[in-house]
């Protein structure tokens, strides 16, 4: 069986490693992949957003199954194109991927179907937005409507900061057309939880919960990044909260999308805030999270490809999805200066004996050597019986990996350990 994975990051590497466990898989292609995936997949230099070339490659190479992992090609309609050419796919079609592609759409969906989320206002002109900010509660949250590489959300602690954020999005176009419309919403407080879920449009099966660490520096300081590390499961996400989320958020979201004629099939990511007034949705993503995938999939005991095919075939209710009772920790190793400015091209050393625990994101092959080629270079994941042991193991693995200008947070999972102790 020939499998195609669209994307090039650590998330895709984690998916590929898990797909390899299925004995029916004879060949895996990654488009475009990266230099660190070369031992696990055949990397083909076709950009993930070039969906027409991706679809043509799938046809020409008689691909049996395609997994579209990143947000951009999903929103652009990669699954639509592939399915229309007879290629079975994992991932939502474009009319469902809008749940991430437009913050305005998702907020309006939640309002219409009474799915708990922060109070908000939508603006399409600068003057109205600035006028609203004169009396809006502070702190407040400013969101660009469209995709912005995970960086289109600004938490403003002052009125001046809020106005600067609005001007940068709507006037200066720092996120291009994604800032044509913006959402200004209530600032929520409480622990954050990421819950990825499999859904075939009829059944929703939440995966094990996780906790992301977005800020670049220890103790949640510095700029927002694409994620500096994750742990799973999230100790704040109790069985009682999980049940409430299923009743008030997960099932209602799937049903809402069906009622809108936008049936969602694939991985629907729920970004949640556990507020004093109960769990609320911060955001939806139309795909596996990165770096959440790097801790969730190593804990999946069921065969990933089988589960994905059940999603495609709408037989998820008949398919076992089982997770380990162990814990996982992923530490991201990045290039110094990320997420702003950083140097690339440094040789990367990963000992062969730990390569199965390493998910490469920003690397390429140069003159036969693996060198850094991005801000987030790789993630290292350890699994153990307790969260404390998983965290310790992950940091031991980090010490075995070397490249010039490497930096990483030293406190991944520290907040979760405190939460465990407090229970």
Buried (B, 14 or more C-beta within 10 A) or exposed (E): BBBBBBBBBBBBBBBBBBBBEBEEBEEBBBBBBBBBBBEBBBBBEBBBBBBEBBBBBBEEBEBBBBBBBBBBBBBBBBBBBBBEEEBBBBBBBBBBBBBBBBBBBBBBBBEEBEBBBBEBBBBEEBEEBBEBBEEBEBBBBBBBBBBBEBBBBBEBEEBEBBBBBBBBBBEEEBBEEBBBBBBBBBBBEBBBBBBBBBBBBBBBBBBBBBBBBBBBBBEEEBEBBBBBBBBBBBBBBEEEBBEBBBEBBBBBBBBBBBEBEBBBBBBBBBBBBBBEEBBBBBBBBBBBBBBBBBBBBBBBEBBBBEBBBBBBEBEBEEBEBEBBEBBBBBBBBBBEEBBEEBEBEBEBEBEEEBBEBBBBBBBBBBEEEBBBBBBBBBBBBBBBEEBBBBBBBBBEBBEEBBBEBBBBBEBBBBBBBEBBEEE
